[in-house]
Amino acid sequence: MLSLEIFGFEALWSPYFLAALLAVLIAYFLLLVKYRTHFKNSEPLTPKQGIFFVLSVFLLYVIKGSPLDLMAHLLFYIHMIQMAVLTLIIPPLFIFSIPSWVWRNSLNWKPFRLMFLLFTQPLFALLVFSGVFSFYHIPLIFDHVMENIWLHAGYSILLFIVSTFMWWPLVNELSEYQTLNGIKKVGYIFAGGILLTPACALIIFASSPMYETYSDPKAWGQMMSLCVGSTTFNSLNISGPELFSSMSALHDQQLGGVLMKVIQEIIYGTMLGRVFFEWYRKDQEESEREQKSSLYPTLNE
């Protein structure tokens, strides 16, 4: 099997993308630490928020700038891992990393608040995310997007945005924007899992490779030319992704669907545990308050 090194340093490590992410990281800490006092109602950045943002940026680079991104153009299952991290792991970390006062100041701007409240309505957010994700993995759409650098970048950004909207009702910490609690969060998580199942099942149980960009040499070559540059790709004289893996296109596709579903179940299961823990903690706090009220009645009584 061929080594990824043949594609060169720039294709493997995306230095320009890394520089852009480092600029975002520097801007984050400058605005929220050094220049925080220039904003009204600001509060100190907590270590946890800073760590979550750094982790978000690091994961984004790993899936979109490191050799993993190049591998995602060679193997469909790596692409699905990429999609799982982009839509199911980074968005909640991003939401946690932005201080509440920043969210509140942003939502005080009426046009943004109206749009944000619409797209974060629980049912609407779930349907939009599931629809955008499923639509993307229709073979005709998927192949077209993967063969156009601007469509690919735009659709990746769109997936991140709608997945952030989807996660907001579950993980946001602003009391005035808590649209779900208790049993409703449980139902929301289960509904999210069900809505993604058809797309994953279609990929897993297909009897033949669905995506030309991973099975047809011409379509794959077009995709790789955009990924590593046409000059670099044409100089290599390689025929297809089978040169980099012993796995058949069908098995690669099936593994991708399975991994997407497994990762989703693990993340949703973890979130379900978090919801039950919060539910139990609040129930215990309410019980303690009721006990104290019965033991220490008010003076008026």
C-alpha positions in Angstrom: 0.0 0.0 0.0 1.2 3.5 -0.8 2.1 6.0 2.0 0.3 9.3 2.5 3.7 11.0 2.4 3.5 11.1 -1.4 1.0 13.9 -1.3 3.5 16.3 0.4 3.6 18.4 3.6 1.0 21.0 2.6 -1.7 18.4 1.7 -1.0 16.5 4.9 -0.8 19.3 7.5 -2.8 22.2 5.9 -0.5 25.0 7.4 -2.8 27.9 6.2 -5.8 26.3 7.9 -3.7 25.9 11.1 -2.6 29.5 11.0 -6.2 30.6 10.7 -7.3 28.5 13.7 -4.4 29.9 15.7 -5.5 33.4 14.9 -9.1 32.5 16.1 -7.6 31.0 19.3 -5.5 34.2 20.0 -8.6 36.4 19.3 -10.7 34.4 21.7 -8.3 34.9 24.6 -7.6 38.5 23.7 -11.3 39.4 23.6 -12.4 37.3 26.6 -9.4 37.9 28.9 -7.3 41.0 28.0 -10.1 43.2 26.5 -13.0 41.7 28.4 -13.7 44.9 30.4 -14.6 46.7 27.2 -17.8 44.8 27.1 -20.8 45.3 29.4 -21.8 42.7 31.9 -18.6 40.8 31.3 -17.3 38.1 33.7 -13.9 36.4 34.0 -13.3 33.5 31.7 -13.2 30.3 33.6 -10.5 27.7 33.1 -13.1 25.2 32.0 -14.4 27.5 29.2 -10.9 28.1 27.9 -10.1 24.4 27.9 -13.3 23.6 26.0 -12.5 26.2 23.3 -8.9 25.0 22.9 -10.2 21.4 22.7 -12.8 22.5 20.1 -10.1 24.2 17.9 -7.7 21.2 18.3 -10.4 18.7 17.2 -11.4 20.9 14.3 -7.8 20.9 13.1 -7.5 17.2 13.6 -10.5 16.4 11.4 -10.1 19.2 8.8 -6.4 20.0 8.8 -4.3 17.0 9.8 -3.6 13.8 7.7 -7.0 12.6 8.9 -8.7 15.0 6.4 -6.6 13.5 3.6 -7.5 10.0 4.7 -11.2 11.0 4.7 -10.8 11.4 0.9 -9.4 7.9 0.6 -11.7 6.0 3.0 -15.4 6.6 3.5 -15.3 5.3 7.1 -12.8 8.0 8.0 -15.1 10.6 6.4 -17.9 9.4 8.7 -15.7 9.7 11.8 -14.9 13.2 10.6 -18.7 13.9 10.3 -19.4 12.5 13.8 -16.8 14.7 15.4 -17.8 17.8 13.4 -21.5 17.5 14.3 -21.7 15.5 17.6 -18.6 16.4 19.6 -17.3 19.9 18.7 -20.7 21.8 18.8 -21.5 21.1 22.5 -17.8 21.8 23.4 -18.1 25.1 21.5 -21.4 26.1 23.3 -19.8 25.3 26.7 -16.7 27.4 25.8 -18.5 30.6 25.1 -19.3 32.5 28.4 -22.9 33.1 29.3 -22.5 36.9 29.2 -21.3 36.7 25.5 -24.3 34.6 24.6 -26.6 37.1 26.4 -25.0 40.2 24.8 -25.3 38.5 21.3 -28.9 37.6 21.9 -29.7 41.1 23.0 -29.4 42.1 19.3 -32.9 41.6 18.1 -32.3 40.3 14.5 -29.9 37.7 15.8 -32.2 36.7 18.7 -35.2 36.2 16.4 -33.2 34.0 14.0 -31.5 32.1 16.8 -34.7 31.4 18.7 -36.3 30.1 15.6 -33.6 27.7 14.6 -33.0 26.5 18.2 -36.7 25.5 18.8 -36.2 21.9 19.8 -38.4 20.2 17.2 -37.3 22.5 14.4 -33.6 22.2 15.3 -33.8 18.4 15.3 -35.6 18.2 12.0 -33.3 20.7 10.3 -30.1 19.0 11.5 -31.4 15.5 10.6 -32.6 16.7 7.2 -29.3 18.5 6.3 -27.3 15.5 7.4 -29.4 13.0 5.6 -29.7 15.1 2.4 -25.9 15.4 2.3 -25.5 11.6 2.2 -27.8 11.1 -0.8 -25.3 9.7 -3.4 -26.0 12.3 -6.1 -25.7 15.2 -3.7 -22.7 13.8 -1.8 -20.7 13.2 -5.0 -21.5 16.6 -6.3 -20.5 18.3 -3.1 -17.3 16.3 -2.7 -16.2 17.3 -6.2 -16.6 21.0 -5.6 -14.3 22.7 -3.1 -16.6 25.6 -2.4 -19.7 23.4 -1.9 -17.7 21.1 0.3 -16.5 23.9 2.5 -19.9 25.6 2.6 -21.8 22.4 3.4 -19.3 21.6 6.2 -19.9 25.0 7.7 -23.7 24.5 7.3 -23.5 21.1 9.1 -21.6 22.7 12.0 -24.1 25.5 12.3 -27.3 23.4 12.3 -25.7 20.9 14.6 -24.9 23.7 17.0 -28.6 24.8 16.9 -29.5 21.1 17.5 -27.3 20.9 20.6 -28.3 24.3 22.1 -31.6 23.1 23.7 -29.7 20.3 25.5 -26.5 22.0 26.7 -27.0 25.7 26.9 -26.6 27.1 30.5 -28.7 30.3 30.2 -31.7 29.9 32.5 -33.9 32.2 30.3 -33.3 30.0 27.2 -33.9 26.6 28.8 -36.7 25.2 26.6 -36.2 21.6 27.7 -35.9 20.0 31.1 -36.2 16.5 32.6 -38.2 14.0 30.6 -38.3 16.4 27.6 -34.5 16.2 27.2 -34.7 12.4 27.3 -37.3 12.4 24.6 -35.2 14.9 22.6 -32.1 12.6 22.7 -34.1 9.6 21.7 -35.7 11.5 18.8 -32.3 12.6 17.6 -31.1 9.0 17.5 -34.2 7.8 15.6 -34.0 10.6 13.0 -30.4 9.7 12.0 -31.1 6.0 11.8 -32.5 5.9 8.2 -29.5 7.6 6.7 -27.1 5.3 8.6 -29.2 2.2 7.7 -29.2 3.1 4.0 -25.4 3.3 4.0 -24.9 0.1 6.1 -27.3 -2.2 4.2 -26.6 -1.1 0.7 -25.7 -4.0 -1.5 -23.2 -2.1 -3.6 -21.0 1.1 -3.2 -23.2 4.2 -3.3 -20.7 6.9 -3.8 -18.7 7.4 -7.0 -16.1 9.5 -5.3 -15.0 6.4 -3.4 -15.6 3.8 -6.1 -15.2 5.4 -9.5 -11.5 6.3 -10.4 -12.6 9.3 -12.5 -14.8 10.8 -9.7 -12.2 10.0 -7.1 -9.5 11.7 -9.1 -11.6 14.8 -9.4 -12.1 14.9 -5.6 -8.4 14.3 -4.9 -7.3 17.0 -7.3 -9.3 19.5 -5.3 -7.9 18.1 -2.0 -4.2 18.0 -2.8 -4.0 20.2 -5.9 -4.3 19.1 -9.5 -0.5 19.5 -10.2 0.4 17.3 -7.3 -2.2 14.7 -8.0 -1.5 14.4 -11.8 2.2 14.0 -11.1 1.5 10.9 -8.9 -0.2 8.8 -11.5 -2.4 6.8 -9.1 -5.6 5.1 -10.0 -7.8 4.9 -6.9 -8.2 4.6 -3.2 -7.6 0.9 -3.3 -3.9 1.7 -3.5 -4.1 2.9 0.2 -6.3 0.2 1.7 -7.0 -3.5 1.3 -10.7 -2.9 2.2 -13.3 -3.1 -0.6 -15.4 0.0 -1.3 -18.6 -1.7 -0.1 -17.0 -2.8 3.2 -15.5 0.6 3.7 -19.0 2.2 3.2 -20.7 -0.3 5.6 -18.0 0.3 8.2 -18.6 4.1 7.9 -22.3 3.7 8.5 -21.8 1.5 11.5 -19.1 3.8 13.1 -21.4 6.8 12.6 -24.2 5.1 14.4 -22.0 3.7 17.2 -20.4 7.1 17.8 -23.8 8.7 17.9 -25.1 6.2 20.4 -22.1 6.6 22.7 -22.4 10.4 22.6 -26.2 10.4 23.1 -25.8 7.8 25.8 -23.3 10.0 27.6 -25.6 13.0 27.3 -28.5 10.9 28.6 -26.5 10.0 31.7 -25.7 13.7 32.2 -29.5 14.5 31.9 -30.4 11.9 34.4 -27.7 13.1 36.8 -29.0 16.7 36.6 -32.5 15.5 37.0 -31.6 13.5 40.1 -29.6 16.3 41.6 -32.4 18.8 41.2 -34.9 16.3 42.7 -32.7 15.9 45.7 -32.3 19.6 46.2 -36.0 20.1 46.1 -36.5 17.3 48.6 -34.0 18.9 50.9 -35.7 22.3 50.7 -39.1 20.7 51.5 -37.6 18.9 54.5 -36.1 22.1 55.8 -39.4 23.9 55.3 -41.2 21.3 57.4 -38.5 21.4 60.1 -38.2 25.1 60.3 -41.6 26.7 59.7 -41.8 30.5 59.2 -42.4 32.8 62.1 -45.8 33.8 60.7 -46.9 30.2 61.1 
